[in-house]
């Protein structure tokens, strides 16, 4: 574990996710630097939930987040268009079913 007095620029970057009182899922709230996960949670609480709007905080060290390349989104998501069985229009619904 790094020393508490080390330069903040050397502290890992953490991504913060907050679940609001009315929400069912966590939403990305922002990023912050902290020495460890506990410090990241405490700092996230102080920075992102000042008005008591959160009920749960997740922190993930940024180096552990992997994402697809937005420039390659066509190649990434086009295969889904070939699977028409995933679209609701592929299925016939019974006449008795009135709400879907």
N, CA, C and O atoms as a GROMACS GRO file, in nm:
protein
  400
    1UNK      N    1   0.085  -0.118   0.000
    1UNK     CA    2   0.000   0.000   0.000
    1UNK      C    3   0.089   0.124   0.000
    1UNK      O    4   0.185   0.130   0.077
    2UNK      N    5   0.060   0.226  -0.086
    2UNK     CA    6   0.140   0.347  -0.090
    2UNK      C    7   0.129   0.425   0.041
    2UNK      O    8   0.032   0.412   0.115
    3UNK      N    9   0.230   0.505   0.067
    3UNK     CA   10   0.228   0.587   0.188
    3UNK      C   11   0.120   0.692   0.177
    3UNK      O   12   0.091   0.742   0.068
    4UNK      N   13   0.059   0.728   0.290
    4UNK     CA   14  -0.045   0.831   0.294
    4UNK      C   15   0.006   0.965   0.244
    4UNK      O   16  -0.070   1.043   0.187
    5UNK      N   17   0.135   0.993   0.264
    5UNK     CA   18   0.190   1.123   0.229
    5UNK      C   19   0.241   1.130   0.085
    5UNK      O   20   0.297   1.232   0.046
    6UNK      N   21   0.222   1.025   0.007
    6UNK     CA   22   0.273   1.027  -0.130
    6UNK      C   23   0.196   1.128  -0.213
    6UNK      O   24   0.086   1.169  -0.177
    7UNK      N   25   0.254   1.167  -0.324
    7UNK     CA   26   0.196   1.265  -0.414
    7UNK      C   27   0.062   1.216  -0.466
    7UNK      O   28   0.052   1.102  -0.512
    8UNK      N   29  -0.042   1.300  -0.461
    8UNK     CA   30  -0.176   1.260  -0.506
    8UNK      C   31  -0.177   1.221  -0.653
    8UNK      O   32  -0.261   1.141  -0.695
    9UNK      N   33  -0.086   1.276  -0.733
    9UNK     CA   34  -0.080   1.240  -0.874
    9UNK      C   35  -0.039   1.094  -0.894
    9UNK      O   36  -0.062   1.037  -1.000
   10UNK      N   37   0.020   1.034  -0.792
   10UNK     CA   38   0.062   0.894  -0.799
   10UNK      C   39  -0.047   0.801  -0.748
   10UNK      O   40  -0.038   0.680  -0.767
   11UNK      N   41  -0.151   0.855  -0.684
   11UNK     CA   42  -0.259   0.772  -0.634
   11UNK      C   43  -0.339   0.718  -0.751
   11UNK      O   44  -0.356   0.787  -0.851
   12UNK      N   45  -0.390   0.595  -0.740
   12UNK     CA   46  -0.469   0.539  -0.849
   12UNK      C   47  -0.598   0.617  -0.872
   12UNK      O   48  -0.652   0.679  -0.780
   13UNK      N   49  -0.645   0.613  -0.995
   13UNK     CA   50  -0.772   0.675  -1.031
   13UNK      C   51  -0.882   0.571  -1.011
   13UNK      O   52  -0.866   0.455  -1.050
   14UNK      N   53  -0.993   0.612  -0.952
   14UNK     CA   54  -1.107   0.524  -0.924
   14UNK      C   55  -1.231   0.579  -0.994
   14UNK      O   56  -1.253   0.700  -0.997
   15UNK      N   57  -1.311   0.488  -1.048
   15UNK     CA   58  -1.441   0.524  -1.106
   15UNK      C   59  -1.546   0.502  -0.998
   15UNK      O   60  -1.544   0.400  -0.929
   16UNK      N   61  -1.637   0.597  -0.985
   16UNK     CA   62  -1.737   0.594  -0.878
   16UNK      C   63  -1.876   0.571  -0.938
   16UNK      O   64  -1.915   0.638  -1.034
   17UNK      N   65  -1.949   0.476  -0.880
   17UNK     CA   66  -2.086   0.446  -0.921
   17UNK      C   67  -2.176   0.460  -0.799
   17UNK      O   68  -2.146   0.405  -0.693
   18UNK      N   69  -2.285   0.534  -0.815
   18UNK     CA   70  -2.378   0.560  -0.704
   18UNK      C   71  -2.515   0.503  -0.740
   18UNK      O   72  -2.563   0.518  -0.852
   19UNK      N   73  -2.577   0.437  -0.643
   19UNK     CA   74  -2.718   0.395  -0.659
   19UNK      C   75  -2.802   0.492  -0.577
   19UNK      O   76  -2.783   0.506  -0.456
   20UNK      N   77  -2.894   0.559  -0.645
   20UNK     CA   78  -2.978   0.657  -0.576
   20UNK      C   79  -3.088   0.586  -0.499
   20UNK      O   80  -3.112   0.467  -0.519
   21UNK      N   81  -3.154   0.660  -0.412
   21UNK     CA   82  -3.264   0.603  -0.333
   21UNK      C   83  -3.375   0.552  -0.422
   21UNK      O   84  -3.438   0.450  -0.392
   22UNK      N   85  -3.400   0.621  -0.532
   22UNK     CA   86  -3.509   0.581  -0.621
   22UNK      C   87  -3.464   0.485  -0.731
   22UNK      O   88  -3.547   0.434  -0.806
   23UNK      N   89  -3.335   0.461  -0.740
   23UNK     CA   90  -3.284   0.381  -0.851
   23UNK      C   91  -3.261   0.236  -0.816
   23UNK      O   92  -3.244   0.199  -0.700
   24UNK      N   93  -3.262   0.153  -0.920
   24UNK     CA   94  -3.234   0.012  -0.902
   24UNK      C   95  -3.093  -0.024  -0.946
   24UNK      O   96  -3.042  -0.131  -0.912
   25UNK      N   97  -3.031   0.065  -1.021
   25UNK     CA   98  -2.897   0.036  -1.072
   25UNK      C   99  -2.800   0.148  -1.031
   25UNK      O  100  -2.840   0.260  -1.000
   26UNK      N  101  -2.674   0.113  -1.033
   26UNK     CA  102  -2.570   0.212  -1.004
   26UNK      C  103  -2.540   0.290  -1.132
   26UNK      O  104  -2.538   0.233  -1.241
   27UNK      N  105  -2.517   0.419  -1.118
   27UNK     CA  106  -2.483   0.503  -1.232
   27UNK      C  107  -2.347   0.567  -1.207
   27UNK      O  108  -2.312   0.602  -1.094
   28UNK      N  109  -2.272   0.581  -1.316
   28UNK     CA  110  -2.139   0.641  -1.304
   28UNK      C  111  -2.154   0.786  -1.260
   28UNK      O  112  -2.225   0.864  -1.323
   29UNK      N  113  -2.087   0.822  -1.151
   29UNK     CA  114  -2.096   0.957  -1.097
   29UNK      C  115  -1.973   1.040  -1.130
   29UNK      O  116  -1.981   1.162  -1.138
   30UNK      N  117  -1.859   0.974  -1.148
   30UNK     CA  118  -1.736   1.047  -1.176
   30UNK      C  119  -1.614   0.966  -1.137
   30UNK      O  120  -1.621   0.845  -1.116
   31UNK      N  121  -1.504   1.036  -1.127
   31UNK     CA  122  -1.376   0.972  -1.095
   31UNK      C  123  -1.306   1.049  -0.984
   31UNK      O  124  -1.332   1.168  -0.965
   32UNK      N  125  -1.219   0.982  -0.913
   32UNK     CA  126  -1.137   1.049  -0.812
   32UNK      C  127  -1.010   0.969  -0.786
   32UNK      O  128  -1.003   0.851  -0.821
   33UNK      N  129  -0.913   1.033  -0.727
   33UNK     CA  130  -0.788   0.967  -0.690
   33UNK      C  131  -0.794   0.931  -0.542
   33UNK      O  132  -0.841   1.011  -0.460
   34UNK      N  133  -0.748   0.811  -0.507
   34UNK     CA  134  -0.743   0.767  -0.368
   34UNK      C  135  -0.636   0.660  -0.356
   34UNK      O  136  -0.600   0.594  -0.453
   35UNK      N  137  -0.586   0.644  -0.234
   35UNK     CA  138  -0.481   0.547  -0.208
   35UNK      C  139  -0.533   0.404  -0.220
   35UNK      O  140  -0.464   0.317  -0.275
   36UNK      N  141  -0.654   0.379  -0.167
   36UNK     CA  142  -0.710   0.244  -0.170
   36UNK      C  143  -0.862   0.252  -0.182
   36UNK      O  144  -0.919   0.360  -0.186
   37UNK      N  145  -0.926   0.135  -0.187
   37UNK     CA  146  -1.071   0.129  -0.208
   37UNK      C  147  -1.147   0.196  -0.094
   37UNK      O  148  -1.245   0.267  -0.119
   38UNK      N  149  -1.105   0.176   0.029
   38UNK     CA  150  -1.174   0.236   0.143
   38UNK      C  151  -1.170   0.389   0.135
   38UNK      O  152  -1.272   0.455   0.156
   39UNK      N  153  -1.054   0.444   0.103
   39UNK     CA  154  -1.042   0.589   0.089
   39UNK      C  155  -1.127   0.637  -0.029
   39UNK      O  156  -1.189   0.743  -0.022
   40UNK      N  157  -1.132   0.560  -0.136
   40UNK     CA  158  -1.212   0.597  -0.253
   40UNK      C  159  -1.360   0.601  -0.217
   40UNK      O  160  -1.432   0.693  -0.258
   41UNK      N  161  -1.407   0.503  -0.141
   41UNK     CA  162  -1.547   0.503  -0.098
   41UNK      C  163  -1.578   0.622  -0.010
   41UNK      O  164  -1.680   0.688  -0.028
   42UNK      N  165  -1.491   0.650   0.085
   42UNK     CA  166  -1.514   0.763   0.175
   42UNK      C  167  -1.512   0.895   0.099
   42UNK      O  168  -1.596   0.982   0.123
   43UNK      N  169  -1.416   0.910   0.008
   43UNK     CA  170  -1.409   1.034  -0.070
   43UNK      C  171  -1.530   1.045  -0.164
   43UNK      O  172  -1.583   1.154  -0.183
   44UNK      N  173  -1.572   0.933  -0.222
   44UNK     CA  174  -1.690   0.934  -0.309
   44UNK      C  175  -1.814   0.976  -0.232
   44UNK      O  176  -1.896   1.053  -0.281
   45UNK      N  177  -1.827   0.926  -0.110
   45UNK     CA  178  -1.939   0.965  -0.025
   45UNK      C  179  -1.938   1.117  -0.003
   45UNK      O  180  -2.042   1.182  -0.014
   46UNK      N  181  -1.821   1.172   0.027
   46UNK     CA  182  -1.810   1.315   0.055
   46UNK      C  183  -1.832   1.401  -0.069
   46UNK      O  184  -1.891   1.509  -0.061
   47UNK      N  185  -1.786   1.353  -0.184
   47UNK     CA  186  -1.792   1.434  -0.306
   47UNK      C  187  -1.924   1.416  -0.381
   47UNK      O  188  -1.982   1.513  -0.430
   48UNK      N  189  -1.972   1.292  -0.391
   48UNK     CA  190  -2.085   1.263  -0.480
   48UNK      C  191  -2.219   1.240  -0.410
   48UNK      O  192  -2.321   1.227  -0.477
   49UNK      N  193  -2.221   1.236  -0.277
   49UNK     CA  194  -2.349   1.216  -0.207
   49UNK      C  195  -2.366   1.319  -0.095
   49UNK      O  196  -2.408   1.284   0.015
   50UNK      N  197  -2.335   1.442  -0.124
   50UNK     CA  198  -2.344   1.547  -0.022
   50UNK      C  199  -2.487   1.574   0.023
   50UNK      O  200  -2.510   1.623   0.134
   51UNK      N  201  -2.584   1.542  -0.063
   51UNK     CA  202  -2.724   1.570  -0.029
   51UNK      C  203  -2.797   1.443   0.012
   51UNK      O  204  -2.920   1.438   0.007
   52UNK      N  205  -2.725   1.342   0.053
   52UNK     CA  206  -2.781   1.216   0.101
   52UNK      C  207  -2.866   1.146  -0.004
   52UNK      O  208  -2.963   1.078   0.030
   53UNK      N  209  -2.830   1.161  -0.132
   53UNK     CA  210  -2.910   1.101  -0.239
   53UNK      C  211  -2.872   0.957  -0.269
   53UNK      O  212  -2.943   0.890  -0.344
   54UNK      N  213  -2.764   0.908  -0.216
   54UNK     CA  214  -2.720   0.773  -0.248
   54UNK      C  215  -2.749   0.673  -0.137
   54UNK      O  216  -2.756   0.708  -0.020
   55UNK      N  217  -2.766   0.547  -0.178
   55UNK     CA  218  -2.782   0.440  -0.079
   55UNK      C  219  -2.672   0.335  -0.092
   55UNK      O  220  -2.657   0.249  -0.006
   56UNK      N  221  -2.595   0.342  -0.202
   56UNK     CA  222  -2.488   0.246  -0.223
   56UNK      C  223  -2.381   0.308  -0.312
   56UNK      O  224  -2.412   0.381  -0.407
   57UNK      N  225  -2.256   0.279  -0.281
   57UNK     CA  226  -2.144   0.330  -0.360
   57UNK      C  227  -2.058   0.213  -0.403
   57UNK      O  228  -2.023   0.126  -0.322
   58UNK      N  229  -2.024   0.211  -0.531
   58UNK     CA  230  -1.925   0.116  -0.583
   58UNK      C  231  -1.806   0.198  -0.631
   58UNK      O  232  -1.824   0.305  -0.689
   59UNK      N  233  -1.686   0.150  -0.608
   59UNK     CA  234  -1.566   0.209  -0.666
   59UNK      C  235  -1.487   0.099  -0.736
   59UNK      O  236  -1.475  -0.013  -0.685
   60UNK      N  237  -1.434   0.132  -0.851
   60UNK     CA  238  -1.354   0.038  -0.930
   60UNK      C  239  -1.229   0.112  -0.975
   60UNK      O  240  -1.237   0.220  -1.033
   61UNK      N  241  -1.116   0.053  -0.948
   61UNK     CA  242  -0.993   0.116  -0.995
   61UNK      C  243  -0.997   0.123  -1.147
   61UNK      O  244  -1.021   0.023  -1.214
   62UNK      N  245  -0.973   0.242  -1.201
   62UNK     CA  246  -0.991   0.267  -1.344
   62UNK      C  247  -0.914   0.170  -1.432
   62UNK      O  248  -0.960   0.137  -1.541
   63UNK      N  249  -0.799   0.125  -1.387
   63UNK     CA  250  -0.719   0.034  -1.470
   63UNK      C  251  -0.789  -0.100  -1.490
   63UNK      O  252  -0.749  -0.178  -1.577
   64UNK      N  253  -0.892  -0.129  -1.410
   64UNK     CA  254  -0.964  -0.255  -1.423
   64UNK      C  255  -1.091  -0.243  -1.507
   64UNK      O  256  -1.164  -0.341  -1.524
   65UNK      N  257  -1.117  -0.124  -1.559
   65UNK     CA  258  -1.234  -0.104  -1.645
   65UNK      C  259  -1.188  -0.117  -1.790
   65UNK      O  260  -1.095  -0.049  -1.832
   66UNK      N  261  -1.254  -0.204  -1.864
   66UNK     CA  262  -1.222  -0.225  -2.005
   66UNK      C  263  -1.345  -0.191  -2.086
   66UNK      O  264  -1.457  -0.225  -2.048
   67UNK      N  265  -1.326  -0.124  -2.197
   67UNK     CA  266  -1.439  -0.079  -2.278
   67UNK      C  267  -1.413  -0.106  -2.426
   67UNK      O  268  -1.298  -0.118  -2.470
   68UNK      N  269  -1.521  -0.114  -2.501
   68UNK     CA  270  -1.508  -0.127  -2.645
   68UNK      C  271  -1.469   0.008  -2.704
   68UNK      O  272  -1.489   0.112  -2.641
   69UNK      N  273  -1.414   0.006  -2.823
   69UNK     CA  274  -1.371   0.127  -2.892
   69UNK      C  275  -1.491   0.188  -2.964
   69UNK      O  276  -1.550   0.123  -3.050
   70UNK      N  277  -1.531   0.312  -2.931
   70UNK     CA  278  -1.644   0.374  -2.997
   70UNK      C  279  -1.627   0.384  -3.149
   70UNK      O  280  -1.726   0.382  -3.223
   71UNK      N  281  -1.505   0.394  -3.196
   71UNK     CA  282  -1.480   0.402  -3.340
   71UNK      C  283  -1.510   0.269  -3.410
   71UNK      O  284  -1.526   0.265  -3.532
   72UNK      N  285  -1.516   0.161  -3.333
   72UNK     CA  286  -1.544   0.029  -3.390
   72UNK      C  287  -1.685  -0.017  -3.358
   72UNK      O  288  -1.713  -0.137  -3.364
   73UNK      N  289  -1.774   0.075  -3.324
   73UNK     CA  290  -1.908   0.035  -3.280
   73UNK      C  291  -1.985  -0.036  -3.390
   73UNK      O  292  -2.066  -0.124  -3.360
   74UNK      N  293  -1.963   0.000  -3.516
   74UNK     CA  294  -2.033  -0.068  -3.625
   74UNK      C  295  -2.002  -0.215  -3.627
   74UNK      O  296  -2.093  -0.298  -3.630
   75UNK      N  297  -1.876  -0.250  -3.625
   75UNK     CA  298  -1.835  -0.390  -3.627
   75UNK      C  299  -1.876  -0.462  -3.499
   75UNK      O  300  -1.903  -0.582  -3.499
   76UNK      N  301  -1.880  -0.388  -3.390
   76UNK     CA  302  -1.913  -0.447  -3.261
   76UNK      C  303  -2.061  -0.484  -3.251
   76UNK      O  304  -2.095  -0.590  -3.199
   77UNK      N  305  -2.148  -0.396  -3.301
   77UNK     CA  306  -2.291  -0.414  -3.278
   77UNK      C  307  -2.369  -0.459  -3.401
   77UNK      O  308  -2.485  -0.499  -3.388
   78UNK      N  309  -2.310  -0.455  -3.519
   78UNK     CA  310  -2.380  -0.501  -3.639
   78UNK      C  311  -2.423  -0.647  -3.634
   78UNK      O  312  -2.531  -0.677  -3.685
   79UNK      N  313  -2.347  -0.738  -3.577
   79UNK     CA  314  -2.392  -0.878  -3.575
   79UNK      C  315  -2.530  -0.897  -3.511
   79UNK      O  316  -2.600  -0.992  -3.545
   80UNK      N  317  -2.570  -0.810  -3.421
   80UNK     CA  318  -2.701  -0.823  -3.357
   80UNK      C  319  -2.814  -0.802  -3.458
   80UNK      O  320  -2.922  -0.857  -3.440
   81UNK      N  321  -2.789  -0.725  -3.564
   81UNK     CA  322  -2.892  -0.701  -3.665
   81UNK      C  323  -2.920  -0.826  -3.747
   81UNK      O  324  -3.026  -0.836  -3.810
   82UNK      N  325  -2.828  -0.921  -3.749
   82UNK     CA  326  -2.847  -1.044  -3.825
   82UNK      C  327  -2.932  -1.147  -3.750
   82UNK      O  328  -2.968  -1.250  -3.807
   83UNK      N  329  -2.964  -1.120  -3.627
   83UNK     CA  330  -3.039  -1.216  -3.545
   83UNK      C  331  -3.182  -1.166  -3.528
   83UNK      O  332  -3.218  -1.114  -3.422
   84UNK      N  333  -3.262  -1.182  -3.633
   84UNK     CA  334  -3.397  -1.126  -3.628
   84UNK      C  335  -3.483  -1.190  -3.521
   84UNK      O  336  -3.582  -1.132  -3.476
   85UNK      N  337  -3.447  -1.311  -3.481
   85UNK     CA  338  -3.525  -1.377  -3.376
   85UNK      C  339  -3.518  -1.302  -3.243
   85UNK      O  340  -3.596  -1.330  -3.153
   86UNK      N  341  -3.425  -1.209  -3.230
   86UNK     CA  342  -3.416  -1.129  -3.109
   86UNK      C  343  -3.512  -1.011  -3.111
   86UNK      O  344  -3.535  -0.947  -3.008
   87UNK      N  345  -3.568  -0.981  -3.225
   87UNK     CA  346  -3.661  -0.869  -3.238
   87UNK      C  347  -3.802  -0.915  -3.206
   87UNK      O  348  -3.840  -1.025  -3.245
   88UNK      N  349  -3.881  -0.835  -3.136
   88UNK     CA  350  -4.016  -0.879  -3.098
   88UNK      C  351  -4.108  -0.901  -3.218
   88UNK      O  352  -4.208  -0.971  -3.206
   89UNK      N  353  -4.076  -0.843  -3.333
   89UNK     CA  354  -4.162  -0.859  -3.449
   89UNK      C  355  -4.149  -0.998  -3.512
   89UNK      O  356  -4.228  -1.033  -3.599
   90UNK      N  357  -4.053  -1.075  -3.470
   90UNK     CA  358  -4.030  -1.209  -3.524
   90UNK      C  359  -4.137  -1.307  -3.475
   90UNK      O  360  -4.164  -1.408  -3.541
   91UNK      N  361  -4.197  -1.279  -3.361
   91UNK     CA  362  -4.290  -1.373  -3.298
   91UNK      C  363  -4.436  -1.332  -3.323
   91UNK      O  364  -4.469  -1.213  -3.321
   92UNK      N  365  -4.520  -1.431  -3.344
   92UNK     CA  366  -4.664  -1.408  -3.351
   92UNK      C  367  -4.722  -1.423  -3.212
   92UNK      O  368  -4.694  -1.520  -3.141
   93UNK      N  369  -4.802  -1.325  -3.173
   93UNK     CA  370  -4.863  -1.329  -3.040
   93UNK      C  371  -5.006  -1.378  -3.052
   93UNK      O  372  -5.074  -1.350  -3.151
   94UNK      N  373  -5.053  -1.451  -2.953
   94UNK     CA  374  -5.193  -1.495  -2.954
   94UNK      C  375  -5.288  -1.376  -2.948
   94UNK      O  376  -5.256  -1.273  -2.889
   95UNK      N  377  -5.404  -1.390  -3.007
   95UNK     CA  378  -5.503  -1.281  -3.007
   95UNK      C  379  -5.547  -1.245  -2.866
   95UNK      O  380  -5.584  -1.131  -2.842
   96UNK      N  381  -5.544  -1.342  -2.773
   96UNK     CA  382  -5.587  -1.316  -2.635
   96UNK      C  383  -5.493  -1.222  -2.561
   96UNK      O  384  -5.531  -1.162  -2.461
   97UNK      N  385  -5.372  -1.211  -2.609
   97UNK     CA  386  -5.273  -1.126  -2.544
   97UNK      C  387  -5.294  -0.983  -2.591
   97UNK      O  388  -5.270  -0.951  -2.708
   98UNK      N  389  -5.339  -0.898  -2.500
   98UNK     CA  390  -5.372  -0.760  -2.539
   98UNK      C  391  -5.267  -0.660  -2.493
   98UNK      O  392  -5.257  -0.551  -2.550
   99UNK      N  393  -5.190  -0.693  -2.392
   99UNK     CA  394  -5.089  -0.598  -2.339
   99UNK      C  395  -4.952  -0.664  -2.344
   99UNK      O  396  -4.929  -0.767  -2.281
  100UNK      N  397  -4.862  -0.604  -2.418
  100UNK     CA  398  -4.727  -0.657  -2.425
  100UNK      C  399  -4.628  -0.547  -2.416
  100UNK      O  400  -4.507  -0.572  -2.420
   0.00000   0.00000   0.00000
